[in-house]
Amino acid sequence: MGNEVLCVDVDAAKVASLRRGISPIYEPDLDILLRRNLRLARLHFTTDLEAVVAHGDVIFLALPTPPGADGEADLTYVLQVAGEIGRHLAPQFAPGYKVIVNKSTVPVGTTERVAALITESGVTDFDVVSNPEFLREGAAVDDFMKPARVIVGASSERAQTTMRRLYEPFVRQGNPIYMMDPRSAEMTKYAANAFLAARISFMNEVANVCDRVGANVDHVRMGIGSDERIGKHFLYAGIGFGGSCFPKDVQALFQAAQSAGYDFKMLSAVLDINRRQHLVLVQRILNFFQGSVAGLVFGVWGLAFKPNTDDVREAPSHKVIRALMDRGARIQGFDPEAMDTSRAVLGDAIQYAPNAYAALEGADALVICTEWPEFRRPDFARMRKILRHPVIFDGRNVYNADRMADLGFDYFSIGRPRVASNARVHR
């Protein structure tokens, strides 16, 4: 939007890479924006925090808030940087009004804690606001450029005016900028993610019931999603949610409620359902192979926790892989973007295939864990020739069950009746 942005990080290697136009993460279109704004000299990277504080009228804190041992968000990085910012904000170093923005997902009350730390350095001409992000991994650039809404928690009109001026170019089509108090803004982020996670866990429970009564969860999803009070989003059954947000944020809100003296039982159930949902697919595999997968080889398509990202944090695919390896199976995995990030977590415990079909060479079955678009229209005839047994265990309901039976596959999905083919496993 024409702003001049200076970014700081303590990782000198990451800063050097970004200066060369190389992003440390995969996100569609991010590399294009990075290189374009470097070329136009609107985007800069440094390891010098003092320079960033002097540069910015608005200073965003985009720091990790990992879960602690009890699940509560760890604010170590946020509070440490807040203290450092306070020292650099002294009038002799960085004169003029500043807005400090908590972009990280933080517990209720963090805005006041950050403000108190900065005030300790004698700084007075500043405001701290909460501005939680609502970016979906895999669509983050589009979500930021065209936000459905912008949430700003600010206590002063001056800070509200600054933030409104910053975001108005992004909401020219009329989407709202909601101004509220900081505590409500902080709570909004946790409540939004917890509610979306609850929808996923609810549909996974519905799918598990569908399996037992012979219903089809896809039909149920369409039936309830057409109700405008419910809507169609986040109603897809599968092997659970992962990533850096939902598991962490649901846990953090649960712990925050506990600390406030309230037992948020629904969130406890959401987390428990998600912890065991991947076992639904594992059990299908065990049942098909008569209780034992020892010595068998499985091709796994999809290692990232969702499509269009290389993020493997809390990835259900890794849970399925570990469960199969614990039972003596070998894994040949492929993902369009998450090979390196998976290797950093799994090491050489699995074999990494150069493409989707190579992952099926000598495999006893295919297991689908991430619904990448390129997996939707594969060469099924080629797959049948490569696989030792024409068996697919689909944890994301990618294919039509009737068509898979017609193609000669034994096909297992989540919450949908199985349609068997003529293929039979021989042990």
ROPATI-169129 format. One line per field, with one value per residue (C-alpha): residue number from 1; x, y, z; residue in three letters. Coordinates in nm, 2 decimals, always signed. Last residue first. Layout:
# residues N
n	(NUM|...)
east	(X|...)
north	(Y|...)
up	(Z|...)
res	(Ala|...)
# end
This chain:
# residues 427
n	(427|426|425|424|423|422|421|420|419|418|417|416|415|414|413|412|411|410|409|408|407|406|405|404|403|402|401|400|399|398|397|396|395|394|393|392|391|390|389|388|387|386|385|384|383|382|381|380|379|378|377|376|375|374|373|372|371|370|369|368|367|366|365|364|363|362|361|360|359|358|357|356|355|354|353|352|351|350|349|348|347|346|345|344|343|342|341|340|339|338|337|336|335|334|333|332|331|330|329|328|327|326|325|324|323|322|321|320|319|318|317|316|315|314|313|312|311|310|309|308|307|306|305|304|303|302|301|300|299|298|297|296|295|294|293|292|291|290|289|288|287|286|285|284|283|282|281|280|279|278|277|276|275|274|273|272|271|270|269|268|267|266|265|264|263|262|261|260|259|258|257|256|255|254|253|252|251|250|249|248|247|246|245|244|243|242|241|240|239|238|237|236|235|234|233|232|231|230|229|228|227|226|225|224|223|222|221|220|219|218|217|216|215|214|213|212|211|210|209|208|207|206|205|204|203|202|201|200|199|198|197|196|195|194|193|192|191|190|189|188|187|186|185|184|183|182|181|180|179|178|177|176|175|174|173|172|171|170|169|168|167|166|165|164|163|162|161|160|159|158|157|156|155|154|153|152|151|150|149|148|147|146|145|144|143|142|141|140|139|138|137|136|135|134|133|132|131|130|129|128|127|126|125|124|123|122|121|120|119|118|117|116|115|114|113|112|111|110|109|108|107|106|105|104|103|102|101|100|99|98|97|96|95|94|93|92|91|90|89|88|87|86|85|84|83|82|81|80|79|78|77|76|75|74|73|72|71|70|69|68|67|66|65|64|63|62|61|60|59|58|57|56|55|54|53|52|51|50|49|48|47|46|45|44|43|42|41|40|39|38|37|36|35|34|33|32|31|30|29|28|27|26|25|24|23|22|21|20|19|18|17|16|15|14|13|12|11|10|9|8|7|6|5|4|3|2|1)
east	(-0.09|-0.33|-0.55|-0.86|-0.96|-1.32|-1.42|-1.58|-1.80|-1.74|-2.01|-1.89|-1.78|-1.41|-1.27|-1.18|-1.14|-1.07|-0.98|-1.10|-1.18|-1.56|-1.49|-1.31|-1.60|-1.85|-1.63|-1.59|-1.24|-1.08|-1.24|-0.95|-0.82|-0.83|-0.71|-0.66|-0.61|-0.52|-0.26|+0.11|+0.06|+0.23|-0.01|-0.32|-0.16|-0.09|-0.46|-0.56|-0.36|-0.42|-0.69|-0.75|-0.39|-0.28|-0.52|-0.35|-0.59|-0.35|-0.34|-0.39|-0.27|-0.19|-0.15|+0.10|+0.37|+0.64|+0.65|+0.37|+0.58|+0.74|+0.39|+0.36|+0.70|+1.06|+0.98|+1.10|+1.17|+1.07|+1.26|+1.53|+1.45|+1.09|+1.09|+1.34|+1.26|+0.90|+1.00|+1.21|+0.94|+0.66|+0.61|+0.46|+0.43|+0.55|+0.60|+0.73|+0.66|+0.76|+0.52|+0.62|+0.33|+0.51|+0.57|+0.20|+0.12|+0.41|+0.28|-0.07|+0.05|+0.27|-0.02|-0.23|+0.02|+0.07|+0.33|+0.39|+0.39|+0.49|+0.17|-0.07|-0.27|-0.31|-0.11|+0.18|+0.28|+0.05|+0.04|+0.16|+0.28|+0.26|+0.50|+0.42|+0.67|+0.44|+0.10|-0.10|-0.47|-0.62|-0.47|-0.81|-0.88|-0.53|-0.58|-0.93|-0.78|-0.52|-0.79|-0.99|-0.67|-0.63|-0.93|-0.77|-0.62|-0.89|-1.17|-0.98|-0.91|-1.27|-1.39|-1.17|-1.30|-1.66|-1.58|-1.47|-1.41|-1.42|-1.20|-1.03|-0.71|-0.93|-1.07|-0.72|-0.62|-0.90|-0.83|-0.46|-0.55|-0.79|-0.52|-0.24|-0.44|-0.60|-0.30|+0.03|-0.11|-0.33|-0.69|-0.83|-0.84|-1.12|-1.47|-1.54|-1.77|-1.53|-1.74|-2.09|-2.31|-2.48|-2.76|-2.78|-2.89|-2.73|-2.44|-2.68|-2.78|-2.45|-2.26|-2.51|-2.47|-2.09|-2.12|-2.29|-2.50|-2.45|-2.51|-2.16|-1.97|-2.22|-2.14|-1.77|-1.86|-2.07|-1.78|-1.56|-1.82|-1.81|-1.43|-1.42|-1.69|-1.51|-1.19|-1.38|-1.52|-1.18|-1.02|-1.28|-1.29|-0.91|-0.90|-1.20|-1.05|-0.76|-0.99|-1.22|-0.92|-0.80|-1.12|-1.31|-1.28|-1.41|-1.29|-1.56|-1.56|-1.67|-1.50|-1.22|-1.12|-0.74|-0.68|-0.85|-0.60|-0.33|-0.56|-0.79|-0.48|-0.37|-0.72|-0.77|-0.44|-0.53|-0.88|-0.73|-0.80|-0.73|-0.84|-0.85|-1.02|-1.01|-1.28|-1.32|-0.97|-0.87|-0.50|-0.44|-0.67|-0.52|-0.16|-0.26|-0.44|-0.23|-0.23|-0.55|-0.49|-0.71|-0.45|-0.51|-0.47|-0.43|-0.31|-0.03|-0.02|+0.28|+0.40|+0.48|+0.82|+0.99|+1.15|+0.89|+0.62|+0.73|+0.68|+0.34|+0.23|+0.32|+0.14|-0.17|-0.18|-0.13|-0.46|-0.64|-0.39|-0.18|-0.21|+0.07|-0.02|+0.03|+0.07|+0.29|+0.18|+0.44|+0.43|+0.74|+1.11|+1.30|+1.65|+1.64|+1.27|+1.33|+1.17|+1.48|+1.45|+1.07|+1.14|+1.37|+1.10|+0.84|+1.09|+1.12|+0.75|+0.66|+0.93|+0.85|+0.47|+0.42|+0.06|-0.10|-0.09|+0.04|+0.39|+0.39|+0.22|+0.42|+0.36|+0.58|+0.64|+0.47|+0.50|+0.41|+0.56|+0.36|+0.53|+0.84|+1.20|+1.34|+1.20|+1.34|+1.68|+1.70|+1.60|+1.90|+1.89|+1.77|+1.53|+1.40|+1.08|+0.99|+1.30|+1.11|+1.31|+1.26|+0.89|+0.86|+1.07|+0.87|+0.53|+0.61|+0.76|+0.44|+0.22|+0.13|+0.29|+0.61|+0.83|+1.18|+1.12|+1.41|+1.42|+1.80|+1.73|+1.51|+1.80|+2.02|+1.75|+1.70|+2.08|+2.10|+1.82|+1.74|+1.47|+1.38|+1.15|+1.16|+0.85|+0.79|+0.43|+0.30|+0.00)
north	(-6.18|-6.14|-5.83|-5.84|-5.63|-5.69|-5.34|-5.25|-4.95|-4.82|-4.60|-4.25|-4.11|-4.09|-4.28|-4.63|-4.74|-5.09|-4.99|-5.14|-4.82|-4.88|-4.90|-4.57|-4.41|-4.52|-4.37|-4.03|-3.91|-3.66|-3.77|-3.63|-3.93|-4.15|-4.51|-4.64|-5.00|-5.15|-5.39|-5.40|-5.05|-4.95|-5.09|-4.96|-4.61|-4.60|-4.67|-4.41|-4.13|-3.86|-3.60|-3.49|-3.53|-3.22|-3.01|-3.11|-3.28|-3.38|-3.73|-3.97|-4.33|-4.55|-4.92|-5.21|-4.99|-5.13|-4.80|-4.58|-4.29|-4.28|-4.19|-3.88|-3.74|-3.74|-3.98|-3.92|-4.24|-4.24|-4.24|-4.04|-3.72|-3.70|-3.34|-3.16|-3.42|-3.30|-2.94|-3.04|-3.24|-3.00|-2.84|-3.08|-3.36|-3.72|-4.00|-4.36|-4.52|-4.85|-5.04|-5.20|-5.10|-4.79|-4.70|-4.70|-4.48|-4.25|-4.20|-4.13|-3.87|-3.72|-3.69|-3.52|-3.23|-3.07|-2.84|-2.96|-2.62|-2.63|-2.46|-2.48|-2.78|-2.86|-3.01|-3.07|-3.43|-3.52|-3.84|-4.14|-4.46|-4.74|-5.04|-5.35|-5.52|-5.51|-5.39|-5.63|-5.66|-5.83|-5.59|-5.43|-5.39|-5.23|-4.98|-4.88|-4.85|-4.61|-4.40|-4.36|-4.32|-3.98|-3.86|-3.93|-3.60|-3.41|-3.55|-3.47|-3.12|-3.04|-3.22|-3.00|-2.70|-2.79|-2.83|-2.47|-2.51|-2.15|-2.01|-1.74|-1.96|-2.24|-2.01|-1.90|-2.27|-2.35|-2.04|-2.15|-2.50|-2.38|-2.14|-2.40|-2.67|-2.42|-2.20|-2.35|-2.63|-2.93|-3.03|-3.38|-3.70|-3.60|-3.46|-3.13|-2.88|-2.59|-2.37|-2.45|-2.21|-2.28|-2.02|-2.00|-2.37|-2.51|-2.64|-2.88|-3.07|-3.04|-3.18|-3.46|-3.57|-3.57|-3.75|-4.05|-4.26|-4.63|-4.62|-4.69|-4.49|-4.20|-4.19|-4.14|-3.88|-3.69|-3.69|-3.56|-3.29|-3.18|-3.17|-2.95|-2.72|-2.70|-2.59|-2.31|-2.20|-2.22|-2.01|-1.74|-1.73|-1.70|-1.41|-1.24|-1.26|-1.04|-0.79|-0.79|-0.72|-0.44|-0.24|-0.22|-0.08|-0.30|-0.22|-0.35|-0.47|-0.20|-0.27|-0.02|-0.25|-0.28|+0.09|+0.17|-0.04|+0.21|+0.51|+0.31|+0.21|+0.57|+0.69|+0.42|+0.50|+0.87|+0.78|+0.60|+0.26|+0.04|-0.31|-0.33|-0.61|-0.60|-0.78|-1.00|-0.90|-0.85|-0.80|-1.00|-1.28|-1.30|-1.32|-1.57|-1.82|-2.14|-2.07|-1.89|-1.54|-1.40|-1.17|-1.00|-0.63|-0.54|-0.19|-0.03|+0.35|+0.59|+0.92|+0.83|+0.65|+0.65|+0.30|+0.15|+0.27|+0.02|-0.27|-0.14|-0.11|-0.47|-0.59|-0.38|-0.53|-0.88|-0.87|-1.14|-1.40|-1.34|-1.42|-1.21|-0.89|-0.68|-0.34|-0.06|+0.28|+0.55|+0.93|+1.12|+1.10|+0.78|+0.78|+1.10|+1.04|+0.69|+0.44|+0.22|+0.12|+0.06|-0.15|-0.37|-0.43|-0.51|-0.75|-0.95|-0.94|-1.08|-1.34|-1.48|-1.47|-1.84|-1.92|-2.16|-2.53|-2.64|-2.71|-2.38|-2.33|-2.12|-1.75|-1.66|-1.30|-1.06|-0.74|-0.46|-0.11|+0.18|+0.51|+0.30|+0.40|+0.47|+0.14|-0.04|+0.11|+0.02|-0.34|-0.39|-0.74|-0.59|-0.63|-0.38|-0.34|-0.03|-0.04|-0.10|-0.42|-0.53|-0.46|-0.68|-0.96|-1.00|-0.96|-1.23|-1.46|-1.44|-1.54|-1.88|-1.94|-2.14|-2.04|-1.90|-1.65|-1.59|-1.23|-1.19|-0.96|-1.24|-1.48|-1.24|-1.18|-1.55|-1.60|-1.32|-1.47|-1.19|-1.06|-0.70|-0.58|-0.23|-0.13|+0.18|+0.21|+0.23|+0.00)
up	(+0.29|+0.00|-0.01|-0.23|-0.52|-0.65|-0.52|-0.20|-0.15|+0.21|+0.36|+0.44|+0.78|+0.70|+0.40|+0.29|-0.07|-0.21|-0.56|-0.88|-1.08|-1.03|-0.65|-0.67|-0.86|-0.59|-0.31|-0.47|-0.38|-0.15|+0.18|+0.38|+0.57|+0.25|+0.30|-0.06|-0.15|-0.49|-0.34|-0.44|-0.57|-0.89|-1.15|-0.96|-0.93|-1.31|-1.37|-1.12|-1.29|-1.03|-1.03|-0.67|-0.55|-0.73|-0.52|-0.19|+0.04|+0.32|+0.49|+0.20|+0.28|-0.02|+0.02|+0.01|-0.13|-0.37|-0.56|-0.42|-0.30|-0.65|-0.78|-0.56|-0.65|-0.52|-0.24|+0.11|+0.31|+0.67|+1.00|+0.83|+1.03|+1.14|+1.25|+1.02|+0.75|+0.77|+0.72|+0.42|+0.26|+0.32|-0.02|-0.27|-0.01|-0.04|+0.20|+0.18|+0.52|+0.68|+0.91|+1.25|+1.47|+1.60|+1.24|+1.17|+1.47|+1.38|+1.03|+1.14|+1.40|+1.13|+0.89|+1.17|+1.15|+1.50|+1.34|+0.98|+0.81|+0.44|+0.33|+0.03|+0.16|+0.53|+0.82|+0.58|+0.51|+0.22|+0.03|+0.23|+0.06|+0.31|+0.33|+0.53|+0.76|+1.06|+0.95|+1.17|+1.27|+0.97|+0.71|+0.65|+1.02|+1.09|+0.81|+0.93|+1.28|+1.16|+0.99|+1.31|+1.51|+1.35|+1.55|+1.89|+1.99|+1.80|+2.01|+2.33|+2.22|+2.14|+2.46|+2.68|+2.49|+2.57|+2.94|+2.99|+3.37|+3.50|+3.79|+3.59|+3.57|+3.43|+3.17|+3.07|+3.05|+2.81|+2.61|+2.58|+2.48|+2.21|+2.09|+2.07|+1.89|+1.65|+1.57|+1.48|+1.26|+1.32|+1.27|+1.28|+1.07|+0.84|+0.84|+0.66|+0.84|+0.86|+0.63|+0.51|+0.72|+1.05|+1.08|+0.70|+0.70|+0.37|+0.58|+0.77|+0.46|+0.28|+0.58|+0.63|+0.27|+0.30|+0.64|+0.47|+0.70|+0.77|+1.15|+1.28|+1.02|+1.05|+1.42|+1.35|+1.09|+1.34|+1.58|+1.31|+1.24|+1.60|+1.61|+1.30|+1.44|+1.77|+1.60|+1.43|+1.77|+1.94|+1.66|+1.69|+2.07|+2.09|+1.85|+2.00|+2.35|+2.26|+2.09|+2.40|+2.63|+2.40|+2.40|+2.07|+1.72|+1.45|+1.10|+0.87|+0.51|+0.27|-0.06|+0.04|+0.32|+0.27|+0.20|+0.53|+0.74|+0.82|+0.86|+1.09|+1.30|+1.34|+1.42|+1.68|+1.85|+1.88|+2.00|+2.29|+2.45|+2.14|+2.05|+1.67|+1.48|+1.10|+0.91|+0.60|+0.52|+0.15|+0.14|+0.46|+0.37|+0.02|+0.16|+0.42|+0.19|+0.26|+0.63|+0.71|+0.84|+1.12|+1.28|+1.62|+1.65|+2.02|+2.08|+2.28|+2.29|+2.30|+2.42|+2.78|+2.79|+3.13|+3.08|+3.32|+3.08|+2.82|+3.07|+3.17|+2.81|+2.74|+3.05|+2.96|+2.61|+2.75|+2.95|+2.77|+2.65|+2.33|+1.96|+1.81|+1.63|+1.95|+1.80|+1.95|+1.83|+1.86|+1.91|+1.86|+1.96|+1.91|+2.08|+2.30|+2.37|+2.52|+2.28|+2.27|+2.64|+2.60|+2.29|+2.49|+2.75|+2.49|+2.33|+2.65|+2.71|+2.37|+2.37|+2.72|+2.67|+2.69|+2.62|+2.87|+2.78|+3.12|+3.00|+2.81|+2.47|+2.22|+2.19|+1.89|+1.80|+1.55|+1.75|+1.51|+1.55|+1.40|+1.35|+1.27|+1.20|+1.54|+1.68|+1.38|+1.41|+1.78|+1.70|+1.47|+1.31|+0.98|+0.69|+0.44|+0.24|+0.04|-0.18|-0.50|-0.56|-0.21|-0.25|-0.56|-0.42|-0.10|-0.28|-0.53|-0.26|-0.06|-0.36|-0.21|+0.14|+0.18|+0.47|+0.52|+0.22|-0.01|-0.16|-0.10|+0.20|+0.33|+0.33|+0.51|+0.77|+0.82|+0.86|+1.12|+1.34|+1.59|+1.36|+1.25|+0.97|+0.82|+0.62|+0.40|+0.33|-0.03|+0.00)
res	(Arg|His|Val|Arg|Ala|Asn|Ser|Ala|Val|Arg|Pro|Arg|Gly|Ile|Ser|Phe|Tyr|Asp|Phe|Gly|Leu|Asp|Ala|Met|Arg|Asp|Ala|Asn|Tyr|Val|Asn|Arg|Gly|Asp|Phe|Ile|Val|Pro|His|Arg|Leu|Ile|Lys|Arg|Met|Arg|Ala|Phe|Asp|Pro|Arg|Arg|Phe|Glu|Pro|Trp|Glu|Thr|Cys|Ile|Val|Leu|Ala|Asp|Ala|Gly|Glu|Leu|Ala|Ala|Tyr|Ala|Asn|Pro|Ala|Tyr|Gln|Ile|Ala|Asp|Gly|Leu|Val|Ala|Arg|Ser|Thr|Asp|Met|Ala|Glu|Pro|Asp|Phe|Gly|Gln|Ile|Arg|Ala|Gly|Arg|Asp|Met|Leu|Ala|Arg|Ile|Val|Lys|His|Ser|Pro|Ala|Glu|Arg|Val|Asp|Asp|Thr|Asn|Pro|Lys|Phe|Ala|Leu|Gly|Trp|Val|Gly|Phe|Val|Leu|Gly|Ala|Val|Ser|Gly|Gln|Phe|Phe|Asn|Leu|Ile|Arg|Gln|Val|Leu|Val|Leu|His|Gln|Arg|Arg|Asn|Ile|Asp|Leu|Val|Ala|Ser|Leu|Met|Lys|Phe|Asp|Tyr|Gly|Ala|Ser|Gln|Ala|Ala|Gln|Phe|Leu|Ala|Gln|Val|Asp|Lys|Pro|Phe|Cys|Ser|Gly|Gly|Phe|Gly|Ile|Gly|Ala|Tyr|Leu|Phe|His|Lys|Gly|Ile|Arg|Glu|Asp|Ser|Gly|Ile|Gly|Met|Arg|Val|His|Asp|Val|Asn|Ala|Gly|Val|Arg|Asp|Cys|Val|Asn|Ala|Val|Glu|Asn|Met|Phe|Ser|Ile|Arg|Ala|Ala|Leu|Phe|Ala|Asn|Ala|Ala|Tyr|Lys|Thr|Met|Glu|Ala|Ser|Arg|Pro|Asp|Met|Met|Tyr|Ile|Pro|Asn|Gly|Gln|Arg|Val|Phe|Pro|Glu|Tyr|Leu|Arg|Arg|Met|Thr|Thr|Gln|Ala|Arg|Glu|Ser|Ser|Ala|Gly|Val|Ile|Val|Arg|Ala|Pro|Lys|Met|Phe|Asp|Asp|Val|Ala|Ala|Gly|Glu|Arg|Leu|Phe|Glu|Pro|Asn|Ser|Val|Val|Asp|Phe|Asp|Thr|Val|Gly|Ser|Glu|Thr|Ile|Leu|Ala|Ala|Val|Arg|Glu|Thr|Thr|Gly|Val|Pro|Val|Thr|Ser|Lys|Asn|Val|Ile|Val|Lys|Tyr|Gly|Pro|Ala|Phe|Gln|Pro|Ala|Leu|His|Arg|Gly|Ile|Glu|Gly|Ala|Val|Gln|Leu|Val|Tyr|Thr|Leu|Asp|Ala|Glu|Gly|Asp|Ala|Gly|Pro|Pro|Thr|Pro|Leu|Ala|Leu|Phe|Ile|Val|Asp|Gly|His|Ala|Val|Val|Ala|Glu|Leu|Asp|Thr|Thr|Phe|His|Leu|Arg|Ala|Leu|Arg|Leu|Asn|Arg|Arg|Leu|Leu|Ile|Asp|Leu|Asp|Pro|Glu|Tyr|Ile|Pro|Ser|Ile|Gly|Arg|Arg|Leu|Ser|Ala|Val|Lys|Ala|Ala|Asp|Val|Asp|Val|Cys|Leu|Val|Glu|Asn|Gly|Met)
# end
